[in-house]
Every structure is written in structure tokens, then in C-alpha cells.
């Protein structure tokens, strides 16, 4: 999805050619999805982890390219801002002990990142939003030196014709204007990829749309932005607004946002989501490949669909469909809502809960869709991001009227056995499922999310310090606790 490009300036001819290629790619995809046995194979799991770099004082350190140069690990790539990097894990089979394998790979990759960062006076932080960020850290100079990010920023600015307006509620409501997409780089996430067979895609994707709210409510780790106490998962509000090309957009604006929960249930196949992305959103990066996708499919090959994948990578649904030509071609669901951090144990537990619950709900999704509207699912998602474990979630019931409100904390406790069954039913060892879901159970019982730990610690430290100094001191305690590897519900002070 994160193709690098070499061009930054485009003319109308480029956009017209790219649009034609998008249409050809859609036609090729539709034919490909109808090919017998396409995309079949065992379910697999992969992940992308975004991290921040900070100096010895906990301030963002804009040296991502230097750190990248200092590591030979091919899993490490650049991200939007100069103080961001991304670690990509290798996909592995879902059956067996996939989460233990994922945890080991994340630990290994983070160890290498820390080694490379230390060569440049840096440290690696896994946290949704750095609490030490200031507005001065997010000027255009913060943008990573990359043609892709410069072109993306210029294209979105050209559609807006005016600065981005950020408005987020909370204990300290925020209003901010920005001339650049560098605010997007303030957010770091943990994105989980689940390979899904084409004939199971629609029901699994819809199930993920339902499952994400209660899982996100248990995973909050982004309560601050530039000194303001905002949502439990402020990333969700900030990311949407920081790349919104719509001028003066309101919550009920008819114009579709590029960052969104989506626009309705999937009725039959992944094709609908790709076609929707082409129809609703103008291209931002009209860079064409050399392949004729329809000819490739007609010849029995698996096309790369370069243009369709590049375009879809500039549409950020919280659950996003992915087409990948690797391994004979397949589909994945990219589960994008989870935050980075606090620890590898926390992130992998979050992944186990979300994947398990998604798989369990997929088996009965038709009944769930009849009892929960898409608008209610979207509401659940934003309530979970704003209020965390205290959120009111509307959950479908077997009896009328449905859905019924329940607190996220109570709902998560009810759903953990279902997530366990979903994992075991897809080949995950029962002891493996127990070990990771037990972390969620303990976190929910204690109410100790990363966001709550940050709020509580900052309140205590802020009693005798200015807010900026308290945020820096809190981050030091966060880094020390995270270094133990213990999940956040076991942290003290």
C-alpha cells in the first residue's frame, strides 16, 4: 500500500490516464475474483507497527532516514514525519501459536530499531500519540523527505485550498489550523492484517466492523495531543481531520471523507469496496505502472493492479480491504484502528481479541446485521474512541428491541469467551488463546488501559510541575515501565 514514487508534479493528462487505468484495474479485479479457487488458502496474520523516535529529553527526534540507513532490517520503512518509522512483520499462519510468533518478531524488530536509533541519540516509543509533542514539531519541515509524502501533502492541500481545521472535544477542547498533513504523523498505530478467502470476505469484513468498537474501547493509548487532554483514542479524531480534503466539513456532511469508518455494510464481495473507493475519491498520486491488468487476467496471470492499490492506499478506512498479488494473489482485511503500545504484550493481546471476535461474529453476521444498523456500528466506533471502557456501546440482541446499550467494559467481558471460540475454531491452540485474552480480561477488570495510566500519571506529576515538564516526566515513566515488557495493567505509578 505504501508504494514509493519518484514524481511529485502531475498534469491533467496524468490524471486522465490514471483514471482509465483504475477502471481497467477494477474490471480485472472483478474477473479475477470470479476465477475458481482464486485467493484460497489458510488464514494468515501479519502486522505493521508505527513508532516514534525521541531524544534523551523525550522530545521528538527527526532522524528517521538516518536510523533507517543504520539498520539492514528490510522490515523497517519510513513513515509520514521525520520522527516516525514503521516495522512490518512477516505473515504467518493463523493456526497454532500465531500470537506468540508475532510477539517474538515484534520484540526482535524493536530491539533492532532501538539499536539503530541509539546510534543517533534516539529512543523508540510505542505510544498512540507522543505526549511531548508541540505544534512547532508538526510544521511542514517535519514531513519525511520522500517524494510520496511531499506529493500526497501537495495533492490534499490542492483539493482543500485552505488550512486543515482540527476540532476535538475533551477535558481541554482543541481548535487548531494546519497547512500540512504532518499532523497525521502525530498518530502511530498497530495495524493487523488478516488473510481472508474471497467467498468469506463480505461476512468477515462486516464482522470486523462490528467487533472493532468493543476492542478499541479496551485498547486506548492516545489521550493527549499538544498538551490537551482529549479522547481516550485521540488518534481517531486527529487522523480523520488531518487529511480531510473537504473544506468546512460537518459531521453529517454528504461528501465522503478519505478517513472514515465506511459507508455501509458489504453486500457480496470485496469488489464493492474497491469500486466505491474509485467512484467516491479523486486520485491523489496518479502514477501509472506498465501492466495491462485485463490482459494479464485474460492470460491467466495474477495482475499487480498497481494503480488500484496505489489509489486505495490513499483512502484510509479503519478496516481496509487489501488486494495483494503475492502468493498467487489474495485478499486481506487490514484492521487499522488499534494504537501503538504500550508494550508488545498489550498490542498482541489487542490483536488476539480483535481477530478472535471478528472470526466468531462472522459465523453469525447475517443475524447481527439485521439487529444493528451500519449507523449504529459507526456510532459505536467513535464512542469507543472517545470514551474508552466507559463508552456506551449499542450491541445487537436476539430479542426486540435491538440493539441494547451496554458499557464497553461490561461488553468486553461478555465477548472474551466468544473471541476465544473464534480463535480456537480457526486452529489457534487453546492455551495460546487463553494466554493472550487473559491480558484483556485483566485490563478490563482493573480498568487499566494505557490511556488511563497516562492520565492518572500526568495528573499526579502535574500537581507540582508545568504541563510540559509533567508530560516529559510521564513519558520517562512510560518508557521505563514499557521496558519491563509487562502489560499495562501490571504497571504502577
C-alpha positions, 0 to 999 in steps of 0.5 A: 500500500505504501508504494514509493514514487519518484514524481511529485508534479502531475498534469491533467493528462496524468490524471486522465490516464490514471483514471482509465487505468483504475477502471481497467484495474477494477474490471480485472479485479472483478474477473479475477475474483470470479476465477475458481479457487482464486485467493484460497488458502489458510488464514494468515496474520501479519502486522505493521507497527508505527513508532516514534523516535525521541531524544534523551529529553523525550522530545521528538527526534527527526532522524528517521532516514538516518536510523533507517540507513543504520539498520539492514532490517528490510522490515523497517520503512519510513513513515509520514514525519521525520520522527516516525518509522514503521516495522512490518512483520512477516505473515504467518499462519493463523493456526497454532501459536500465531500470537506468540510468533508475532510477539517474538518478531515484534520484540526482535524488530524493536530491539533492532530499531532501538539499536539503530536509533541509539546510534543517533541519540534516539529512543523508540516509543510505542505510544498512540500519540507522543505526549511531548509533542508541540505544534512547532514539531508538526510544521511542514519541515517535519514531513519525511523527505520522500517524494510520496509524502511531499506529493500526497501533502501537495495533492490534499492541500490542492483539493482543500485550498485552505488550512486543515481545521482540527476540532476535538472535544475533551477535558481541554477542547482543541481548535487548531489550523494546519497547512500540512498533513504532518499532523497525521504523523502525530498518530502511530498505530498497530495495524493487523492484517488478516488473510481472508478467502474471497467467498468469506470476505463480505461476512468477515469484513462486516464482522470486523466492523462490528467487533472493532468498537468493543476492542478499541474501547479496551485498547486506548493509548492516545489521550493527549495531543499538544498538551490537551487532554482529549479522547481516550483514542485521540488518534481517531479524531486527529487522523480523520481531520488531518487529511480531510480534503473537504473544506468546512466539513460537518459531521453529517456532511454528504461528501465522503471523507478519505478517513472514515469508518465506511459507508455501509455494510458489504453486500457480496464481495470485496469488489464493492469496496474497491469500486466505491473507493474509485467512484467516491475519491479523486486520485491523489498520486496518479502514477501509472505502472506498465501492466495491462491488468485485463490482459494479464487476467485474460492470460491467466496471470495474477495482475499487480493492479498497481494503480488500484492499490496505489489509489486505495492506499490513499483512502484510509478506512479503519478496516481496509480491504487489501488486494495483494498479488503475492502468493498467487494473489489474495485478499486481506482485511487490514484492521487499522484502528488499534494504537501503538503500545504500550508494550508488545504484550498489550498490542498482541493481546489487542490483536488476539481479541480483535481477530478472535471476535471478528472470526466468531461474529462472522459465523453469525453476521447475517443475524447481527446485521439485521439487529444493528444498523451500519449507523449504529456500528459507526456510532459505536466506533467513535464512542469507543474512541472517545470514551474508552471502557466507559463508552456506551456501546449499542450491541445487537440482541436476539430479542426486540428491541435491538440493539441494547446499550451496554458499557464497553467494559461490561461488553468486553467481558461478555465477548472474551469467551466468544473471541476465544471460540473464534480463535480456537475454531480457526486452529489457534491452540487453546492455551495460546488463546487463553494466554493472550485474552487473559491480558484483556480480561485483566485490563478490563477488570482493573480498568487499566488501559494505557490511556488511563495510566497516562492520565492518572500519571500526568495528573499526579506529576502535574500537581507540582510541575508545568504541563510540559515538564509533567508530560516529559516526566510521564513519558520517562515513566512510560518508557521505563515501565514499557521496558519491563515488557509487562502489560499495562495493567501490571504497571504502577505509578 
